[in-house]
């Protein structure tokens, strides 16, 4: 994983707004409509080329494919696993139903559910485990890797990464009807996902593990207290580390967050309650929310917590939770705080979360997303000037 002793590098979390015509194709596919697979593959490839170029033009150093061909950061992998089948999610509830937030602000969530493209709604299909889990997504993954590598040719960048879902995040999204215990189910998912993880790293890309549940489980499970959530989180990290076995930590970056919840967010688990568990993940860098009003103050946690040697932080210094475009000077100030706490060479400037984690939601307008990323690039340049005395 690239580090810099000369300037602040920039990145984001992975998902970026998809072009409208590609978005329509992805949504039609999810709804079971007939799809010209060759035309779809060609459109994904051209969209990846365009989004990679646009990231570089915006000042992003560590680039991804924007998850252009994926319906969502979790369910994309269901089609790559044997042993899973989709079923209509009749009567299913949304992500935030019965959460601490929903219980505290029912009027808000009833109102928000009526908004176009509201996040947290019930998924159309619920994938169910009905047989042994095994990885069968080699061709699809190779296509994603090839598209990204082709797009990177001739485009200035420091490095590229590819996100992949964590075992427990996927287990929470699906339902087990085959394995005797949920633990067996999670381990089976971990064993299968390891193949995807290794292929990404073997291709020369940085692997990003997407695992919002580590931070958001407390919000979505009001029956659990902080201690119980910490125990749960520790168990999920053990499963994830099992999946990462044999993969060098320096080729892995880990992302957790509080989900695409545009609500009040007063019940988010504080970073201080989970930071030590997060640092147990065998990764070289850790990505988390720090750019929104609920979590910006938590940079001070790193004045008390020692960052392990050789590790880096990727704090969010722009947020997916608002259409406000952060001022570059505010971004530079956020970066400087983390640099003072853990060392300038241990900070990569990032975003709170993805900007289009599912094809059905995009709370920040696409034009605003790119303005935010451009502000991130400019803020990093200002921070570099302050921290190293150079532009």
Beta strands, then each sheet from edge to edge (+ up, - down):
strand 1: 9-10
strand 2: 62-63
strand 3: 81-88
strand 4: 125-135
strand 5: 159-165
strand 6: 175-176
strand 7: 206-210
strand 8: 252-255
strand 9: 285-288
strand 10: 312-318
strand 11: 348-351
sheet 1: 1+ 11+ 10+ 9+ 8+ 7+ 5+ 2+
sheet 2: 3+ 4- 6-
end
